[in-house]
Amino acid sequence: MPGNTWYRPMVARSADEGHRAATPLELLFDLCFVVAVAQAAARLHHAFLENHVGHGVLGFAMVFFAIWWAWMNFTWFASAYDTDDTAYRVTTLVQIAGALVLAAGVARALDNGDFTVITYGYVVMRLAMVVQWLRAAKADPPHRRTALRYAVGITVVQVGWVVRLALPQEWLLPAFFVMALADIAVPVIAERATTTTWHPGHIAERYGLFTLIVLGESILAATNAVRSAIDDGHGSASLFGVAAAGLVIVFSLWWLYFDRPSEDLLTSLGTALRWGYGHLVIFASAAAIGAGLEIAVDVGAGKGHISALVAGMATAVPVALYLLGVWALQILPRGRSTSAVAFPVAAVLVVLSPFTGAPLYVTAVLVAALVLVGRLRPQNP
């Protein structure tokens, strides 16, 4: 886009636009959102060490939904309507502020079940999105009906989220799932009017960048855990073996996701929605892997109140989910191949790895082998 101005009409960008790359504002948006991801992963780690596994997993899933959904909605909007004027930048910065408020409320939500702060942060993000859609409705007549459906739908759902805070305790969890489904339904309903001009290449890049950032956060979490163990006098050959296995796992997961471009898979609104929604599994599991690696380090250092089996599952299950997510979104749509069989087989073996007594090492070997299987496929000249 041209240089920044105070205000310009928010007309739709072309879906065929060349060199449609992520902007610095979008990258800042991702980095601030990963603060909330890191907070959620840290509380999941803490819940496992305290042997509150069920509570920790449920709370993590609920919090991560809010993070993912707000990120996803901005990403698809920006792909179609990035005017990069001052009004757009300021509104996006308000969304980022809401993400930081959400991050500040993660600990209260996961430790005490108090979703007040996290809800307010989420509502700030979503109402800022309403402002963006109203601008689009004003300046883009061909997509006005779609933009207004988004604005009305988002507003109604945000009222529902605030009302949820006043419900009796026993209604809070069912109400969460009702409101989550309502939120997810908004794009499906809105896009029926006229499909927005999202850019396949831009969307694929944005999802790849967020996957990259979340995997990087997992490496940071595991590195901090190793450093803490060494500082506490628990440095040993086994600790460094755990660290090495963790790196092999994360490096392999990166390779598997980015082994082929994804842009060619986004051929219609229906496939794009399935692809975009399905990334919730990939993003959440990538974040949980970091918590799992931290747990493996802590249990190896004699911390926590969980068994070695549960500690192994803390990494094995998210790795398996990540593999199944990549398989469903990146492998299966391309037709039959060796990888189409190898991915689910590897996922099952990863889940069973905690029963071997050396889950991280077995998982590292399995995912590295999966990378090699992908290298064996016929290469295009």
N, C-alpha and C positions, 0 to 999 in steps of 0.2 A: 504493500500500500504506500501512497505518498507520505511525506512527512506529517507529523502530528499537527492537527489543528484543534480548535476548541470544539467544533461540532460539524458533522457532515451527515447527510442522509444515510441511514443504515439500510442500504440496498443489498440484495443477495449477491454473494460472490459466485463466480462460475465454478461448477463442478469439474470443469476441464482445464482449469487454470494451471499453467505450467509453473514449476519450481515453487509449489505451495508448501513451504517449510514451517516448522514451529517457530513462533515469535519469542523474543525475550520475555514478554509478559506471560506467555503460556508456560515457559520454563520456570519463571518465578512462582507461578500458580502451583505447579507440580511440587516444587521444593517446599513450599509452605504446607501443602497437603501432606507431605511425607512426615512432617512433624506429628500430625495426628496419627498417622500409621505407626510411627515409632512408639507413641504413647500407648496405643492399643496393644502392640506386640509386647511391650514391657509389662503391662498389666496381665497379659496372658501368661507370660513367664512367671510372674509372681504367684498367680493363681495355681499353676502347676506345682511350684515348689511347696506351697501350703496345702497341697493335695485337695484343692477345690477344683477339680478338673472339669466337671460338668458345668458348674457355675461360670468358670473362666471361659470355656469354649462358647457357651451361649452368649455371654456378655460381649466377647470379642466379635462374634458374628453380627450382633445387633449394631455395635459401634461401627464396624467396618462397612456395613450397609450404608450408613449415613455418609461416611467418607467417600465411598465409591460412587454413590448415586449423585452427590453434588459435583464431584469431579467429572463424571461422565456427561452430565447435562451441560456443563460449561464447555466441555471439549467439543461436543457436537454442534452447539450453538456457534462457537467461535469458528468452526470449520465453514459455516455458511454465512456468518455475519460479523466478521472482524473488521470494523471500520477504523480501529486504532486512533480514534480522536480522543480528546481529553475526557469527554463524558464517558466513553467506553472504558478508558483506562481507570478512571475513578470508580466506576461501578464495579469493575473487576477487582480493584483493590479492596472494596467493601466486602466482596465475596471472600477474598483472602483473609480479611480480618475475622469474618465469621468462622472460617476454617480454624483459625488460631483460638477463637473462643471455644469451638468444639473440642480442640485438642486439650484445652485447659480443663474441660469437664470430663475427660475420659476416665481419670482415676476415680472420681466420685461415682461415675456410672457403673464401672466394673467392680469397685470395692463395696459400694453401699447401695447399688441399685438406684441411685439418684440421677435421673436423666434430665434434670432441669436445665443445667448449664449447657449440656450438649444439644438439647432441643433448641434453646435460644440461638446458639451458634449456627445450627442447621437452618433455622428459619431465616436468619439474617442472610445466609448464602442464597437461599431459594427466593426470597423476596427481591434481592438484587437481580436475580435472574428474570423476575417478572418485569422489572424496569427495562431490561434489555429486550425482552419480547415485545413490550409495548412500543418501543422505538422501532422495532422491525415492522410491526403492524402499521405504524404511521407512514413509513417511508417505502414499503414494498407491497403495493396493492396485489400483485399476483399471489403472494403468500400471506395476505392479511388474515384470512380465515384461520390458517394454521397457527399463525403467531398469536392470535387472540385466544384460540383454544388452549395453547400452552399457558398463556398468562392467567386465564381463568382457572384452568385445572390446577396449576401450581398453587395459586392463592387459596383455593378451596382446601386443598390437601394440607397446606400449612396451618390453616385454622384447625383442622383435625388434629394435627400434631400438638398444638398448644392445648386443645381441649383434653387430649389424652393425659396431660399432666394432672388434671383434676380428678381423674377416675380412681375408684378404689384399687387398692394394691392388687387384688386378684384379677382385675380386668386389664392391667397394664400390658402383660405379655400378649394376650390375644389381640388387644387393640394395636400393638406394635405391628403384628403381621398384617392386620387389616389395612393400616395406613401405609405400610410398605408396598403392598399390592396396589393400592390406590395410586401411589407415587409412580410405580412402574408402568401403570396403565396410561398415564398422561401422554407420553410420546406416541404410543400405539394409536390412541384416539385422535390426537392432534394431527399426525402425519397423514391420516386418511383424507384430509381435505386436499392438501397439495404437499407433496414431498419437498422438504427443504433441500437446498443445493449443497449438501455436505460433500466434501472432497475425499474420495477413497484413499488417495495417497497420503493426504494430511491426517486422516483418521488413523490409518495404519501406523504412521510415524508417531503420533501422539500416544497411542496405546503401547507401542514399543518403548517409548521413552519412560512412561510410567512404570512399566515392567522392569526396566533397567534400574530405575531409582529405588523401587521396592527391593529388588535383589541386592542392590548396594547397601540398603539399610540393614539387610540380614547379615551381610559381611561385617558391617560396623558393629552390630550387636554382638556377634560371635567374637570379634576382636576384643571388644571391651570386656567380655566375660573371661577370655583367656588372660588379658592383662590383669584383671582383678584377682584371678586365681594365682598368678605369679606373684603379685604384690602380697598376697596372703601366705606365701610360702608353699604353695601347692604345685609349683612347677615340676614336671616330670616328663619322661618320654611318652607316657600314655596321653598326657595333656596335649603335647604337640602332635601326636598322632590324631587325636580328635580334631584339632585345628586343621591339619592337612586334609583329613577326610571331608570336613565341612567345606573347605575351599573347592575340592574336587566336585562336590555336590552342586554348589552354587555355580561354578564355572560351567558344568555340564548342563544345568538347567537353562543358563543363558544361551548356550549353544543350541539346545533343542528348540527354544522359542524362536531364535533368530536365524535358524538354518535356511529358511526360505522366506521370500517376501510375502506379505499378507494382502497387499493391495488388490491382487487379482481375485481374491475371494469375495470382495465386497461388491457384488454385481447387482444387488437389488436392495430395496428397503428391508424386506423380510430377512434376507441372509445377513445384512448388516446389523439388524437388531439382535438376531440370535448370536452373532459374533461379538457384538458389543456387550450384551447382557452376560454372555458366557464368561467374559473376562473377570467377572466377580470371583469366580473360583480360582483363576490364575493369580489375581492380585492378592486375594486374602491368603491363599496357601503360601505364596512367596513371602508375605509378611510373617506368617506363622512359622515358617522354616527358621527364620532368625531367632524366634523365641525358643524353638526346639533345640537349636545348636547351643544357645545359652544354657538351657536346662541340662544338656549332655555334659557341658563343662562343669556346671555346679554340682551335679550328682557325682561326677568323677572326683570332685574335690571334697566330697563328704557333706555337701550342703543339701538342704531340702528334706522333705518327709515323704518322698515317693519311691516306689520300687524302680529297679533298673528297667523292667518291662514297660512301665508307664512312661519313663523317661525316653525310652527308645521309640515308643509310639508318638511322642510329641514331635519328633522329626519325621518318622516314617509316614504317618498319615498325611501331613501336608505335602510331602514330596509326591506321594501317590496321587493325591488330588491334583497337584500341578501337572503331573504327567497325563492324567486323564483329561484335564482341561485343554492342554496343548493337542492331545490326540483328537479330541472332539472338534476343536475349532480350526486346527491347522493341518491335520493329517487326513482325517476321514473325508473332508470335502474334496480332496484331490484324487480320490478313488483308491482302488486296492493297491497295496504295496507291502513290502516286508515290514516297514515301520507301522503300518496299520494293525499288524498282529503283535509286533514287538512291544508297542507302548502299553497296551492293557496287561500283557503278560508281565512286563517289568513292574507295573504298578502293583499287581497282586504280590509279586515276590518282595517288593519293598515293604508292603504292609506286614508280611511274614518275617521280615528281617529282625525285629526285636526278639524273636524266639531263638535266634542263633547265638545270642550272647554278645554279638559285636555288630549291632545294627548300623552304626554310622559307616563302618568299613564295608559292610555288605551293600548298603545303599549306594555308597560311592562307586563301588565296582559295577553295580547294575546300571546306574545312570551314565557312567562313562562308556559302558558297553553299548548302551542305546545310542550314544553319539556315534560310535563306530559303525553300528548298523546303518545309520543314516548316511554315512560316508560311502557305504557299499552300493547305494542305489546308482543306476546309470546317470551319468552327468551329461548335461546338455553341452554340445560343442561350443 
